Amino acid sequence: MTKVIPLLDDLRAGQPVAVTFTRPSTHRTLQIKAPLAKLLPARMDDRPVIARYLLDFTADVDAIMGGSQSALLRAALGLPEEVNVRLVLQPTALYEQTPGPLAGQALVA
């Protein structure tokens, strides 16, 4: 748990941030870059979104691992009601990071 604190401190200080999102079953990966991030208290209406993400992510990993990692994954990711912070980004860049010839290419809206 102590390793998380420097990350939260950096986010509170307004440090630049790059966040990567991956779908394990397809390796589809996107990276968002923002010059700063705001760390705010989580809201009650965040919980259904978090719950859906956890369900979808766990199901995706289970699909490629035969369901053998569900309990471990849920324990590592925690529960929606345990989330107490919200990360708000103002993205300035979005990149394709899926392995392959387009990796690193900037995506345009």
Accessible surface in RSA format (square Angstrom, percent):
REM  Atomic radii and reference values for relative SASA: ProtOr
REM  Chains: A
REM  Algorithm: Lee & Richards
REM  Probe-radius: 1.40
REM  Slices: 20
REM RES _ NUM      All-atoms   Total-Side   Main-Chain    Non-polar    All polar
REM                ABS   REL    ABS   REL    ABS   REL    ABS   REL    ABS   REL
RES MET A   1   190.35  98.6 140.55  93.0  49.81 118.6 125.59 106.8  64.76  85.8
RES THR A   2   113.68  80.9 107.22 108.7   6.46  15.4  81.22 109.1  32.45  49.1
RES LYS A   3   184.74  90.1 166.98 102.5  17.76  42.3 115.59 104.0  69.15  73.7
RES VAL A   4    65.08  42.8  62.40  56.5   2.68   6.5  65.08  56.5   0.00   0.0
RES ILE A   5    83.43  47.5  83.43  62.2   0.00   0.0  83.43  60.1   0.00   0.0
RES PRO A   6    77.12  56.2  73.60  67.1   3.52  12.8  77.07  63.6   0.04   0.3
RES LEU A   7   100.14  55.8  95.84  68.6   4.30  10.8  99.01  69.5   1.13   3.0
RES LEU A   8    30.69  17.1  30.69  22.0   0.00   0.0  30.69  21.6   0.00   0.0
RES ASP A   9    71.96  50.4  66.09  65.8   5.87  13.9  25.61  60.3  46.34  46.2
RES ASP A  10    74.09  51.9  73.87  73.5   0.22   0.5   8.36  19.7  65.72  65.5
RES LEU A  11    13.30   7.4  12.30   8.8   0.99   2.5  12.34   8.7   0.96   2.6
RES ARG A  12   145.43  61.1 110.39  56.3  35.03  83.4  56.78  77.6  88.65  53.7
RES ALA A  13    74.04  68.1  35.04  54.1  39.00  88.7  47.65  67.1  26.38  69.9
RES GLY A  14    29.94  36.9   0.00   N/A  29.94  36.9  15.04  41.3  14.91  33.4
RES GLN A  15    84.95  47.5  84.41  61.7   0.54   1.3  15.14  32.2  69.81  52.9
RES PRO A  16   100.20  73.0  81.23  74.1  18.97  68.9  81.45  67.2  18.75 116.6
RES VAL A  17    24.52  16.1  15.39  13.9   9.13  22.0  21.61  18.8   2.92   7.9
RES ALA A  18    56.07  51.6  27.01  41.7  29.06  66.1  27.01  38.0  29.06  77.0
RES VAL A  19    31.66  20.8  28.53  25.8   3.14   7.6  31.66  27.5   0.00   0.0
RES THR A  20    75.40  53.6  47.72  48.4  27.68  66.0  33.14  44.5  42.25  63.9
RES PHE A  21   105.48  52.8  99.75  61.8   5.73  14.9 103.32  62.6   2.16   6.2
RES THR A  22    63.74  45.3  43.78  44.4  19.96  47.6  35.29  47.4  28.45  43.0
RES ARG A  23   129.96  54.6 124.94  63.7   5.02  11.9  26.81  36.6 103.15  62.5
RES PRO A  24    28.08  20.5  22.11  20.2   5.98  21.7  25.75  21.3   2.34  14.5
RES SER A  25    44.87  37.9  19.33  25.8  25.54  58.8  13.70  29.2  31.17  43.7
RES THR A  26    79.92  56.8  56.95  57.7  22.97  54.7  62.78  84.3  17.14  25.9
RES HIS A  27   112.48  61.5 112.40  78.1   0.08   0.2  69.64  71.8  42.84  49.8
RES ARG A  28   114.32  48.0 112.39  57.3   1.93   4.6  44.81  61.2  69.51  42.1
RES THR A  29    13.77   9.8  13.59  13.8   0.18   0.4   8.34  11.2   5.43   8.2
RES LEU A  30    49.74  27.7  49.74  35.6   0.01   0.0  49.74  34.9   0.01   0.0
RES GLN A  31    33.15  18.5  33.15  24.2   0.00   0.0   0.00   0.0  33.15  25.1
RES ILE A  32    38.21  21.7  38.06  28.4   0.15   0.4  38.06  27.4   0.15   0.4
RES LYS A  33    84.55  41.2  84.55  51.9   0.00   0.0  33.89  30.5  50.66  54.0
RES ALA A  34     4.23   3.9   0.02   0.0   4.20   9.6   1.50   2.1   2.73   7.2
RES PRO A  35    71.52  52.1  57.26  52.2  14.25  51.8  64.04  52.9   7.48  46.5
RES LEU A  36    74.95  41.7  74.52  53.3   0.43   1.1  74.52  52.3   0.43   1.2
RES ALA A  37     3.13   2.9   0.00   0.0   3.13   7.1   0.03   0.0   3.10   8.2
RES LYS A  38   108.92  53.1 104.85  64.3   4.07   9.7  57.25  51.5  51.67  55.0
RES LEU A  39    29.74  16.6   4.54   3.2  25.20  63.3   4.54   3.2  25.20  67.8
RES LEU A  40    76.27  42.5  73.86  52.8   2.41   6.1  76.27  53.6   0.00   0.0
RES PRO A  41   103.74  75.6  97.26  88.7   6.48  23.5 100.11  82.7   3.63  22.5
RES ALA A  42    31.02  28.5   8.22  12.7  22.80  51.9   8.36  11.8  22.66  60.0
RES ARG A  43   126.84  53.3 118.90  60.6   7.95  18.9  58.74  80.3  68.10  41.3
RES MET A  44   140.23  72.6 128.95  85.3  11.28  26.9 112.17  95.4  28.06  37.2
RES ASP A  45    87.95  61.6  72.44  72.1  15.51  36.7  44.69 105.2  43.26  43.1
RES ASP A  46    17.42  12.2  16.94  16.9   0.48   1.1   8.33  19.6   9.09   9.1
RES ARG A  47    79.14  33.2  78.70  40.1   0.44   1.0  23.01  31.4  56.13  34.0
RES PRO A  48    89.41  65.2  76.51  69.7  12.90  46.9  83.83  69.2   5.58  34.7
RES VAL A  49   107.21  70.5 102.18  92.5   5.03  12.1 106.80  92.8   0.41   1.1
RES ILE A  50    35.80  20.4  34.03  25.3   1.77   4.3  35.80  25.8   0.00   0.0
RES ALA A  51    42.08  38.7  36.31  56.0   5.76  13.1  37.71  53.1   4.36  11.6
RES ARG A  52   143.66  60.3 140.61  71.7   3.05   7.3  55.69  76.1  87.97  53.3
RES TYR A  53   114.85  53.6 109.89  62.5   4.96  12.9  87.63  65.9  27.21  33.5
RES LEU A  54    26.23  14.6  25.62  18.3   0.60   1.5  25.96  18.2   0.26   0.7
RES LEU A  55   108.50  60.4 104.25  74.6   4.25  10.7 108.29  76.1   0.21   0.6
RES ASP A  56    59.69  41.8  54.32  54.1   5.38  12.7  21.58  50.8  38.12  38.0
RES PHE A  57    45.24  22.6  40.37  25.0   4.86  12.7  44.88  27.2   0.36   1.0
RES THR A  58    10.44   7.4  10.44  10.6   0.00   0.0   9.15  12.3   1.30   2.0
RES ALA A  59    56.80  52.2  46.36  71.5  10.44  23.8  51.56  72.6   5.24  13.9
RES ASP A  60    18.26  12.8  13.14  13.1   5.13  12.1   8.28  19.5   9.98  10.0
RES VAL A  61    15.80  10.4  15.80  14.3   0.00   0.0  15.80  13.7   0.00   0.0
RES ASP A  62    30.76  21.5  27.86  27.7   2.90   6.8  12.80  30.1  17.95  17.9
RES ALA A  63    81.81  75.2  40.89  63.1  40.92  93.1  53.66  75.6  28.15  74.6
RES ILE A  64    93.69  53.3  58.26  43.4  35.43  85.4  63.07  45.4  30.62  83.1
RES MET A  65    94.19  48.8  76.00  50.3  18.19  43.3  65.15  55.4  29.04  38.5
RES GLY A  66    72.89  89.9   0.00   N/A  72.89  89.9  40.54 111.3  32.35  72.5
RES GLY A  67    37.88  46.7   0.00   N/A  37.88  46.7  19.27  52.9  18.61  41.7
RES SER A  68    81.63  69.0  45.03  60.1  36.60  84.3  49.03 104.4  32.60  45.7
RES GLN A  69    53.49  29.9  53.33  39.0   0.16   0.4   7.95  16.9  45.54  34.5
RES SER A  70    19.16  16.2  18.59  24.8   0.57   1.3  13.54  28.8   5.61   7.9
RES ALA A  71    72.56  66.7  63.25  97.6   9.32  21.2  65.31  92.0   7.25  19.2
RES LEU A  72   122.63  68.3 115.93  82.9   6.70  16.8 120.30  84.5   2.34   6.3
RES LEU A  73    30.27  16.9  28.66  20.5   1.61   4.0  30.11  21.1   0.17   0.5
RES ARG A  74   127.36  53.5 122.97  62.7   4.39  10.5  54.61  74.6  72.75  44.1
RES ALA A  75    82.61  76.0  47.09  72.7  35.52  80.8  59.88  84.3  22.74  60.2
RES ALA A  76    81.64  75.1  40.03  61.8  41.62  94.7  51.19  72.1  30.46  80.7
RES LEU A  77    68.02  37.9  42.54  30.4  25.48  64.1  45.12  31.7  22.90  61.6
RES GLY A  78    18.41  22.7   0.00   N/A  18.41  22.7  14.98  41.1   3.43   7.7
RES LEU A  79    89.05  49.6  88.23  63.1   0.81   2.0  88.28  62.0   0.76   2.1
RES PRO A  80    20.82  15.2  20.78  18.9   0.03   0.1  20.78  17.2   0.03   0.2
RES GLU A  81    97.88  56.2  81.17  61.4  16.71  39.8  39.99  77.3  57.90  47.3
RES GLU A  82   109.40  62.8  83.05  62.8  26.36  62.8  43.98  85.1  65.42  53.4
RES VAL A  83    49.20  32.4  39.63  35.9   9.57  23.0  44.81  38.9   4.39  11.9
RES ASN A  84   113.21  78.1 100.59  97.2  12.62  30.4  33.79  81.3  79.43  76.8
RES VAL A  85    50.62  33.3  42.68  38.6   7.94  19.1  42.68  37.1   7.94  21.5
RES ARG A  86    61.29  25.7  55.30  28.2   5.99  14.3  18.40  25.2  42.88  26.0
RES LEU A  87    72.29  40.3  43.61  31.2  28.68  72.1  43.61  30.6  28.68  77.2
RES VAL A  88    50.64  33.3  45.96  41.6   4.67  11.3  48.83  42.4   1.81   4.9
RES LEU A  89    38.57  21.5  18.88  13.5  19.69  49.5  18.88  13.3  19.69  53.0
RES GLN A  90   118.96  66.5 115.40  84.3   3.56   8.5  37.06  78.9  81.89  62.1
RES PRO A  91    81.63  59.5  57.01  52.0  24.62  89.5  57.01  47.1  24.62 153.0
RES THR A  92   101.63  72.3  62.37  63.2  39.26  93.6  58.26  78.3  43.37  65.6
RES ALA A  93    27.11  24.9  17.52  27.0   9.59  21.8  26.22  36.9   0.89   2.4
RES LEU A  94    63.77  35.5  60.79  43.5   2.98   7.5  60.79  42.7   2.98   8.0
RES TYR A  95    54.34  25.4  54.34  30.9   0.00   0.0  19.37  14.6  34.97  43.1
RES GLU A  96    12.14   7.0  12.14   9.2   0.00   0.0   5.37  10.4   6.77   5.5
RES GLN A  97    57.31  32.0  45.92  33.6  11.38  27.1  11.67  24.8  45.64  34.6
RES THR A  98    33.13  23.6  31.34  31.8   1.79   4.3  31.34  42.1   1.79   2.7
RES PRO A  99    97.15  70.8  71.96  65.6  25.19  91.6  79.22  65.4  17.93 111.4
RES GLY A 100    44.97  55.5   0.00   N/A  44.97  55.5  26.58  72.9  18.39  41.2
RES PRO A 101   141.01 102.8  99.66  90.9  41.35 150.3 113.44  93.7  27.57 171.4
RES LEU A 102   107.11  59.7 105.32  75.3   1.80   4.5 106.45  74.8   0.66   1.8
RES ALA A 103    49.47  45.5  24.95  38.5  24.52  55.8  25.19  35.5  24.28  64.3
RES GLY A 104    41.84  51.6   0.00   N/A  41.84  51.6  23.63  64.8  18.21  40.8
RES GLN A 105    94.92  53.1  85.37  62.4   9.55  22.7  31.26  66.5  63.66  48.3
RES ALA A 106    57.43  52.8  43.12  66.5  14.31  32.5  43.12  60.7  14.31  37.9
RES LEU A 107    63.29  35.2  47.76  34.2  15.53  39.0  49.34  34.7  13.95  37.5
RES VAL A 108   140.79  92.6 106.96  96.8  33.83  81.5 110.93  96.4  29.86  81.0
RES ALA A 109   147.73 135.8  72.17 111.4  75.56 171.9 111.38 156.9  36.35  96.3
END  Absolute sums over single chains surface
CHAIN  1 A     7811.8       6314.2       1497.7       5130.3       2681.5
END  Absolute sums over all chains
TOTAL          7811.8       6314.2       1497.7       5130.3       2681.5
